[in-house]
Amino acid sequence: MKGWQKVFETDQSYHAEIVKDVLEEVNITPVLINKRDSSLNNFGQYEVHVASEDVLRALQIIKNDIDFK
């Protein structure tokens, strides 16, 4: 995906969905990529990517505004 960068990675689908939803709320367009392989007992990750110009802002929001506890 040219022009897009990964800002978050997890093995929990709901964590990826939360990040995606929070980024959408602040007008950042995220792309959720499922790299899990069900034939390998669900080995793999979920990734959230954003446009290159939104990377720093997205990382800051993920770090400061999202708590999975």
BAGUVO-160248 format. One record per atom (N, C-alpha, C): x, y, z; atom name; residue in three letters. Coordinates in steps of 0.2 Angstrom, whole numbers, plus 5000, padded with zeros to 4 digits. Each point is the difference from the previous one (the first is absolute). Example, Ala and Ser with C-alpha at 12.3 -4.5 7.8 and 13.67 -1.06 7.14 Angstrom:
# residues 2
rec east: 5066 north: 4972 up: 5039 at: N aa: ALA
rec east: 4996 north: 5006 up: 5000 at: CA aa: ALA
rec east: 5004 north: 5006 up: 5000 at: C aa: ALA
rec east: 4998 north: 5005 up: 4996 at: N aa: SER
rec east: 5004 north: 5006 up: 5001 at: CA aa: SER
rec east: 4996 north: 5005 up: 5003 at: C aa: SER
***
This chain:
# residues 69
rec east: 5004 north: 4994 up: 5000 at: N aa: MET
rec east: 4996 north: 5006 up: 5000 at: CA aa: MET
rec east: 5004 north: 5006 up: 5000 at: C aa: MET
rec east: 5002 north: 5003 up: 4994 at: N aa: LYS
rec east: 5004 north: 5006 up: 5000 at: CA aa: LYS
rec east: 4996 north: 5006 up: 5003 at: C aa: LYS
rec east: 5004 north: 5003 up: 5004 at: N aa: GLY
rec east: 4998 north: 5006 up: 5003 at: CA aa: GLY
rec east: 4996 north: 4999 up: 5006 at: C aa: GLY
rec east: 5000 north: 4994 up: 5003 at: N aa: TRP
rec east: 4997 north: 4998 up: 5006 at: CA aa: TRP
rec east: 5005 north: 4997 up: 5005 at: C aa: TRP
rec east: 5000 north: 5001 up: 5006 at: N aa: GLN
rec east: 5004 north: 4997 up: 5005 at: CA aa: GLN
rec east: 4997 north: 4997 up: 5006 at: C aa: GLN
rec east: 5003 north: 4995 up: 5002 at: N aa: LYS
rec east: 4997 north: 4996 up: 5006 at: CA aa: LYS
rec east: 5001 north: 5004 up: 5006 at: C aa: LYS
rec east: 4994 north: 5001 up: 5004 at: N aa: VAL
rec east: 5001 north: 5004 up: 5006 at: CA aa: VAL
rec east: 4998 north: 4996 up: 5006 at: C aa: VAL
rec east: 4997 north: 4994 up: 4999 at: N aa: PHE
rec east: 4998 north: 4996 up: 5006 at: CA aa: PHE
rec east: 5000 north: 4993 up: 4997 at: C aa: PHE
rec east: 5002 north: 4995 up: 5005 at: N aa: GLU
rec east: 4999 north: 4993 up: 4998 at: CA aa: GLU
rec east: 4998 north: 4996 up: 5006 at: C aa: GLU
rec east: 4996 north: 4995 up: 5000 at: N aa: THR
rec east: 4998 north: 4996 up: 5005 at: CA aa: THR
rec east: 4997 north: 4993 up: 4998 at: C aa: THR
rec east: 4999 north: 4996 up: 5005 at: N aa: ASP
rec east: 4997 north: 4993 up: 4998 at: CA aa: ASP
rec east: 4993 north: 5000 up: 5002 at: C aa: ASP
rec east: 4998 north: 5006 up: 5003 at: N aa: GLN
rec east: 4993 north: 5000 up: 5002 at: CA aa: GLN
rec east: 4996 north: 5005 up: 4995 at: C aa: GLN
rec east: 4995 north: 4997 up: 4997 at: N aa: SER
rec east: 4996 north: 5004 up: 4995 at: CA aa: SER
rec east: 4996 north: 5006 up: 5003 at: C aa: SER
rec east: 4998 north: 4999 up: 5007 at: N aa: TYR
rec east: 4996 north: 5006 up: 5003 at: CA aa: TYR
rec east: 5005 north: 5005 up: 5001 at: C aa: TYR
rec east: 5006 north: 4999 up: 5002 at: N aa: HIS
rec east: 5005 north: 5006 up: 5001 at: CA aa: HIS
rec east: 5001 north: 5003 up: 4993 at: C aa: HIS
rec east: 5001 north: 4997 up: 4995 at: N aa: ALA
rec east: 5000 north: 5003 up: 4993 at: CA aa: ALA
rec east: 4994 north: 5004 up: 4998 at: C aa: ALA
rec east: 4994 north: 4997 up: 5002 at: N aa: GLU
rec east: 4994 north: 5004 up: 4998 at: CA aa: GLU
rec east: 4999 north: 5006 up: 5005 at: C aa: GLU
rec east: 5003 north: 5000 up: 5006 at: N aa: ILE
rec east: 4999 north: 5006 up: 5004 at: CA aa: ILE
rec east: 5005 north: 5005 up: 4997 at: C aa: ILE
rec east: 5006 north: 4999 up: 4998 at: N aa: VAL
rec east: 5005 north: 5004 up: 4998 at: CA aa: VAL
rec east: 4997 north: 5003 up: 4993 at: C aa: VAL
rec east: 4997 north: 4996 up: 4996 at: N aa: LYS
rec east: 4997 north: 5003 up: 4994 at: CA aa: LYS
rec east: 4994 north: 5005 up: 5001 at: C aa: LYS
rec east: 4996 north: 4998 up: 5005 at: N aa: ASP
rec east: 4994 north: 5004 up: 5001 at: CA aa: ASP
rec east: 5003 north: 5007 up: 5003 at: C aa: ASP
rec east: 5005 north: 5000 up: 5005 at: N aa: VAL
rec east: 5002 north: 5006 up: 5003 at: CA aa: VAL
rec east: 5003 north: 5005 up: 4995 at: C aa: VAL
rec east: 5004 north: 4997 up: 4995 at: N aa: LEU
rec east: 5003 north: 5004 up: 4995 at: CA aa: LEU
rec east: 4995 north: 5003 up: 4995 at: C aa: LEU
rec east: 4995 north: 4996 up: 4999 at: N aa: GLU
rec east: 4994 north: 5002 up: 4995 at: CA aa: GLU
rec east: 4997 north: 5006 up: 5004 at: C aa: GLU
rec east: 4999 north: 5000 up: 5006 at: N aa: GLU
rec east: 4997 north: 5006 up: 5004 at: CA aa: GLU
rec east: 5004 north: 5006 up: 5000 at: C aa: GLU
rec east: 5006 north: 5000 up: 4998 at: N aa: VAL
rec east: 5004 north: 5006 up: 5000 at: CA aa: VAL
rec east: 5002 north: 5001 up: 4993 at: C aa: VAL
rec east: 4996 north: 4998 up: 4995 at: N aa: ASN
rec east: 5001 north: 5001 up: 4993 at: CA aa: ASN
rec east: 5007 north: 4997 up: 4997 at: C aa: ASN
rec east: 5002 north: 4995 up: 5003 at: N aa: ILE
rec east: 5006 north: 4996 up: 4996 at: CA aa: ILE
rec east: 4997 north: 4994 up: 4997 at: C aa: ILE
rec east: 5001 north: 4999 up: 4994 at: N aa: THR
rec east: 4998 north: 4994 up: 4996 at: CA aa: THR
rec east: 5004 north: 4994 up: 5002 at: C aa: THR
rec east: 4998 north: 4995 up: 5004 at: N aa: PRO
rec east: 5004 north: 4994 up: 5001 at: CA aa: PRO
rec east: 4998 north: 4994 up: 4995 at: C aa: PRO
rec east: 5005 north: 4996 up: 4999 at: N aa: VAL
rec east: 4998 north: 4994 up: 4996 at: CA aa: VAL
rec east: 5002 north: 4994 up: 5005 at: C aa: VAL
rec east: 4995 north: 4996 up: 5001 at: N aa: LEU
rec east: 5002 north: 4994 up: 5004 at: CA aa: LEU
rec east: 5001 north: 4994 up: 4996 at: C aa: LEU
rec east: 5006 north: 4997 up: 5001 at: N aa: ILE
rec east: 5002 north: 4994 up: 4996 at: CA aa: ILE
rec east: 5001 north: 4994 up: 5005 at: C aa: ILE
rec east: 4996 north: 4995 up: 4997 at: N aa: ASN
rec east: 5000 north: 4993 up: 5004 at: CA aa: ASN
rec east: 5005 north: 4996 up: 4997 at: C aa: ASN
rec east: 5006 north: 4999 up: 5004 at: N aa: LYS
rec east: 5005 north: 4995 up: 4997 at: CA aa: LYS
rec east: 5000 north: 4993 up: 5004 at: C aa: LYS
rec east: 4994 north: 4999 up: 5003 at: N aa: ARG
rec east: 4999 north: 4993 up: 5003 at: CA aa: ARG
rec east: 4999 north: 4995 up: 4995 at: C aa: ARG
rec east: 5003 north: 4994 up: 5002 at: N aa: ASP
rec east: 4999 north: 4994 up: 4995 at: CA aa: ASP
rec east: 4996 north: 4995 up: 5004 at: C aa: ASP
rec east: 4994 north: 4999 up: 4998 at: N aa: SER
rec east: 4995 north: 4995 up: 5004 at: CA aa: SER
rec east: 5003 north: 4993 up: 4999 at: C aa: SER
rec east: 5003 north: 4999 up: 4994 at: N aa: SER
rec east: 5003 north: 4993 up: 4999 at: CA aa: SER
rec east: 5006 north: 4998 up: 5004 at: C aa: SER
rec east: 5003 north: 5006 up: 5003 at: N aa: LEU
rec east: 5005 north: 4999 up: 5005 at: CA aa: LEU
rec east: 4998 north: 5001 up: 5007 at: C aa: LEU
rec east: 4994 north: 4998 up: 5002 at: N aa: ASN
rec east: 4998 north: 5001 up: 5007 at: CA aa: ASN
rec east: 5000 north: 5008 up: 5002 at: C aa: ASN
rec east: 4998 north: 5004 up: 4995 at: N aa: ASN
rec east: 4999 north: 5007 up: 5001 at: CA aa: ASN
rec east: 5007 north: 5003 up: 5002 at: C aa: ASN
rec east: 5005 north: 4998 up: 4997 at: N aa: PHE
rec east: 5007 north: 5003 up: 5000 at: CA aa: PHE
rec east: 5000 north: 5007 up: 4996 at: C aa: PHE
rec east: 5003 north: 5005 up: 5003 at: N aa: GLY
rec east: 5000 north: 5006 up: 4997 at: CA aa: GLY
rec east: 4998 north: 5006 up: 5004 at: C aa: GLY
rec east: 4999 north: 5006 up: 4997 at: N aa: GLN
rec east: 4999 north: 5006 up: 5003 at: CA aa: GLN
rec east: 4994 north: 5004 up: 4996 at: C aa: GLN
rec east: 4997 north: 5005 up: 5004 at: N aa: TYR
rec east: 4996 north: 5005 up: 4997 at: CA aa: TYR
rec east: 5004 north: 5006 up: 5000 at: C aa: TYR
rec east: 5000 north: 5004 up: 4994 at: N aa: GLU
rec east: 5004 north: 5006 up: 5000 at: CA aa: GLU
rec east: 4995 north: 5006 up: 4998 at: C aa: GLU
rec east: 5002 north: 5006 up: 5003 at: N aa: VAL
rec east: 4997 north: 5006 up: 4998 at: CA aa: VAL
rec east: 5005 north: 5004 up: 4996 at: C aa: VAL
rec east: 4998 north: 5002 up: 4994 at: N aa: HIS
rec east: 5004 north: 5005 up: 4996 at: CA aa: HIS
rec east: 4997 north: 5006 up: 4999 at: C aa: HIS
rec east: 5004 north: 5006 up: 5000 at: N aa: VAL
rec east: 4997 north: 5006 up: 4998 at: CA aa: VAL
rec east: 5005 north: 5003 up: 4995 at: C aa: VAL
rec east: 4997 north: 5006 up: 4997 at: N aa: ALA
rec east: 5004 north: 5003 up: 4995 at: CA aa: ALA
rec east: 5006 north: 5003 up: 5003 at: C aa: ALA
rec east: 5005 north: 5001 up: 4996 at: N aa: SER
rec east: 5007 north: 5002 up: 5002 at: CA aa: SER
rec east: 4999 north: 5007 up: 5004 at: C aa: SER
rec east: 4996 north: 5004 up: 4998 at: N aa: GLU
rec east: 5000 north: 5007 up: 5003 at: CA aa: GLU
rec east: 4996 north: 5000 up: 5006 at: C aa: GLU
rec east: 4997 north: 4994 up: 5002 at: N aa: ASP
rec east: 4996 north: 5000 up: 5006 at: CA aa: ASP
rec east: 5004 north: 4995 up: 5006 at: C aa: ASP
rec east: 5006 north: 4998 up: 4998 at: N aa: VAL
rec east: 5003 north: 4995 up: 5004 at: CA aa: VAL
rec east: 5002 north: 5003 up: 5007 at: C aa: VAL
rec east: 5003 north: 5005 up: 5001 at: N aa: LEU
rec east: 5002 north: 5003 up: 5006 at: CA aa: LEU
rec east: 4994 north: 5002 up: 5004 at: C aa: LEU
rec east: 4995 north: 5003 up: 4998 at: N aa: ARG
rec east: 4994 north: 5001 up: 5003 at: CA aa: ARG
rec east: 4996 north: 4994 up: 5003 at: C aa: ARG
rec east: 5000 north: 4995 up: 4995 at: N aa: ALA
rec east: 4997 north: 4994 up: 5002 at: CA aa: ALA
rec east: 5003 north: 4996 up: 5006 at: C aa: ALA
rec east: 5007 north: 5000 up: 4999 at: N aa: LEU
rec east: 5004 north: 4997 up: 5006 at: CA aa: LEU
rec east: 4999 north: 5003 up: 5006 at: C aa: LEU
rec east: 5000 north: 5007 up: 5000 at: N aa: GLN
rec east: 4999 north: 5004 up: 5006 at: CA aa: GLN
rec east: 4993 north: 4998 up: 5003 at: C aa: GLN
rec east: 4995 north: 5000 up: 4996 at: N aa: ILE
rec east: 4993 north: 4998 up: 5003 at: CA aa: ILE
rec east: 5000 north: 4993 up: 5003 at: C aa: ILE
rec east: 5003 north: 4995 up: 4996 at: N aa: ILE
rec east: 5000 north: 4994 up: 5003 at: CA aa: ILE
rec east: 5003 north: 4999 up: 5006 at: C aa: ILE
rec east: 5006 north: 5004 up: 5001 at: N aa: LYS
rec east: 5004 north: 4999 up: 5006 at: CA aa: LYS
rec east: 4996 north: 5004 up: 5006 at: C aa: LYS
rec east: 4997 north: 5006 up: 4999 at: N aa: ASN
rec east: 4998 north: 5004 up: 5005 at: CA aa: ASN
rec east: 4992 north: 4999 up: 5001 at: C aa: ASN
rec east: 4996 north: 4998 up: 4995 at: N aa: ASP
rec east: 4993 north: 5000 up: 5001 at: CA aa: ASP
rec east: 4997 north: 4993 up: 5001 at: C aa: ASP
rec east: 5003 north: 4995 up: 4998 at: N aa: ILE
rec east: 4997 north: 4993 up: 5000 at: CA aa: ILE
rec east: 5004 north: 4996 up: 5006 at: C aa: ILE
rec east: 4995 north: 4997 up: 5004 at: N aa: ASP
rec east: 5003 north: 4996 up: 5006 at: CA aa: ASP
rec east: 4996 north: 4993 up: 4999 at: C aa: ASP
rec east: 5003 north: 4995 up: 4999 at: N aa: PHE
rec east: 4997 north: 4993 up: 5000 at: CA aa: PHE
rec east: 4999 north: 4997 up: 5006 at: C aa: PHE
rec east: 5002 north: 5003 up: 5006 at: N aa: LYS
rec east: 4999 north: 4996 up: 5007 at: CA aa: LYS
rec east: 4993 north: 5000 up: 5002 at: C aa: LYS
***
